[in-house]
Amino acid sequence: MIRDIPSNELFTILLVVCLVIVAIAKLATPKRFEDFLFVLGNSKYLKIYSREQKFFDKFDALLFGNLIICLTIFCFIVYQKTSSYREADINMLFKLLIGIGAFILIKVLIERLIGSLFEIDKLIDQYLFQKISYKNYLGLILLPINAILLFSIQDSLNLVYVFITILLTVNIIGLITSFKTHQSLIKNNFFYFILYLCALEIAPYTILYKVFFS
């Protein structure tokens, strides 16, 4: 019996949109983009551009758009490969995209609000800049990962698990780097920082896990 092969046309269009977004970011600020590519192993980007950060930054906004689309595609691919669902439903993709984007944006806004309430704006702003930078970096990594998962011949779950491990490793490296960079500030505001971690880094994901897997 011939297995039905799902159409990847919608995913292909979204990947092209992501490539265009990344290209615009590179063309608009080529030097910053070049520095950004080495953010994982070099703190130069974070030191230079954290001083220039604004509430709305075009470069970060473009890469954030790429992140949301790539993360949506990846989550949908993982769902497809771990279930019997094969149809690329545009409505489901759109809801997933809006949900992921809203979750991250609301979380960032709440973090900024808490930073203002506890008068640790400087600490939170610098930490958020680093965290957003690493998340945007994950968006770049997800571009080739999504392409491989969509167009690879082998429909292997092992490949999915390998990529999930890579993404988690990059995310953990980013968090550790952020903590090391701001360790003096964290020590001076340790109680507030622990409160922040419990309320906004652990609790939201715990709630999401219980909602979807309980």
C-alpha positions in Angstrom: 0.0 0.0 0.0 1.4 3.4 -1.0 1.7 5.8 1.9 0.1 9.2 1.4 2.8 11.9 1.3 1.6 15.2 2.8 2.0 18.4 0.8 4.7 20.7 2.0 3.7 23.7 -0.2 2.5 25.8 2.8 5.6 25.0 4.8 7.8 25.9 1.8 6.1 29.3 1.4 6.6 30.0 5.2 10.3 29.0 4.9 10.8 31.3 2.0 9.1 34.1 4.0 11.6 33.4 6.8 14.5 33.5 4.4 13.3 36.9 3.1 13.0 38.2 6.7 16.5 37.1 7.6 17.9 38.6 4.3 16.2 42.0 5.1 17.8 41.9 8.6 21.2 41.2 7.1 20.9 43.9 4.4 19.6 46.5 6.9 22.4 46.0 9.4 25.2 43.8 7.9 27.8 44.4 10.7 25.3 43.7 13.5 24.1 40.6 11.7 27.7 39.4 11.3 28.3 39.9 15.0 25.0 38.2 15.8 26.0 35.0 14.1 28.8 34.4 16.7 26.7 35.4 19.7 26.7 31.8 21.1 30.4 31.7 21.7 31.3 35.4 21.9 29.9 38.0 24.2 31.0 40.9 21.9 27.5 41.2 20.4 25.8 41.3 23.8 28.3 43.9 25.2 28.0 46.2 22.2 24.4 46.1 21.3 22.9 45.9 24.8 23.9 49.5 25.3 22.0 50.5 22.1 18.8 48.5 22.9 15.5 50.2 22.4 11.9 49.2 23.4 11.3 48.5 19.7 14.3 47.4 17.8 13.9 46.7 14.1 16.7 44.1 13.9 15.3 42.1 16.9 11.8 42.5 15.6 12.7 41.0 12.2 14.5 38.0 13.8 11.7 37.6 16.3 9.3 37.3 13.4 11.5 34.6 11.9 11.6 32.8 15.3 7.9 32.7 15.6 7.3 31.3 12.1 10.1 28.8 12.4 9.0 27.7 15.9 5.5 27.3 14.6 6.6 25.1 11.7 8.9 23.0 14.0 6.1 22.4 16.6 3.7 21.4 13.8 6.2 19.1 12.3 6.9 17.4 15.6 3.2 17.0 16.2 2.8 15.5 12.7 5.7 13.0 13.3 4.5 12.0 16.7 0.8 11.5 15.7 -1.2 10.2 12.8 -2.1 13.8 11.8 -0.6 14.6 8.4 -2.6 17.5 6.9 -1.0 21.0 6.9 -4.1 22.9 8.1 -3.6 26.6 7.6 -6.1 27.5 10.4 -4.2 25.3 12.9 -0.9 26.8 11.8 -2.3 30.3 12.2 -3.7 29.6 15.6 -0.4 28.0 16.7 1.6 31.0 15.3 -0.6 33.5 17.2 -0.5 31.5 20.3 3.3 31.2 20.4 3.8 34.9 19.5 1.3 36.1 22.1 2.8 33.8 24.8 6.3 35.1 24.3 5.3 38.8 23.9 3.0 38.8 26.9 5.7 37.1 29.0 8.3 39.8 28.0 5.9 42.6 28.8 5.1 41.1 32.2 8.8 40.7 32.9 9.4 44.3 32.1 6.5 45.3 34.3 7.9 43.3 37.2 11.3 44.8 36.6 9.8 48.3 37.0 7.8 47.3 40.1 10.8 45.9 41.9 13.1 48.7 40.6 15.5 46.3 38.9 14.9 47.6 35.4 18.6 47.6 34.5 19.0 43.9 35.5 15.8 42.8 33.7 16.5 44.8 30.6 20.0 43.4 30.1 18.8 39.9 30.9 15.9 40.2 28.5 18.1 41.5 25.8 20.4 38.5 26.1 17.5 36.0 26.4 15.8 37.5 23.3 19.1 37.4 21.4 19.5 33.7 22.1 15.9 32.9 21.2 16.4 34.8 17.9 19.5 32.7 17.4 17.4 29.6 17.8 15.2 30.9 15.1 18.2 30.9 12.7 19.1 27.4 13.7 15.5 26.3 13.1 15.5 27.4 9.5 17.8 24.6 8.2 16.4 22.1 10.8 12.8 22.7 9.5 14.1 22.3 5.9 15.7 19.0 6.7 12.7 17.7 8.6 10.3 18.7 5.8 12.3 17.5 2.8 14.4 14.6 4.2 13.6 11.2 2.7 13.6 9.4 6.1 10.6 9.9 8.3 12.6 9.3 11.5 11.6 10.3 15.0 15.2 9.9 16.1 16.1 12.8 13.9 13.4 14.9 15.6 14.7 14.0 19.0 18.3 14.9 17.9 17.2 18.3 16.8 15.1 18.9 20.0 18.3 18.1 22.0 20.3 20.5 20.0 17.8 23.3 20.5 17.6 22.6 24.2 21.4 22.6 24.5 21.7 26.0 22.7 19.0 27.4 25.0 20.7 26.1 28.1 24.0 27.6 27.0 22.3 30.9 26.4 20.8 30.9 30.0 24.1 30.0 31.6 25.9 32.7 29.7 23.3 35.2 30.7 23.6 34.3 34.4 27.4 34.4 34.2 27.4 37.8 32.6 25.2 39.3 35.2 26.3 37.3 38.2 27.3 40.4 40.2 23.9 42.1 39.6 22.1 38.8 40.3 23.9 38.5 43.7 22.9 42.0 44.7 19.3 41.3 43.8 19.3 37.5 44.5 15.9 37.4 46.2 14.1 39.3 43.4 15.9 37.2 40.8 14.8 33.9 42.3 11.3 35.3 42.6 11.4 36.2 38.9 12.7 32.8 37.9 10.0 30.9 39.8 7.2 33.2 38.6 8.1 33.8 35.0 10.6 31.1 33.9 9.3 28.0 35.6 5.6 28.6 36.3 4.4 29.5 32.7 6.0 26.4 31.2 4.7 24.2 34.0 1.2 25.5 33.4 1.5 24.9 29.7 2.7 21.3 30.3 -0.2 20.6 32.5 -2.7 22.1 30.1 -1.5 20.0 27.1 -0.3 16.8 28.7 -2.5 16.3 31.8 
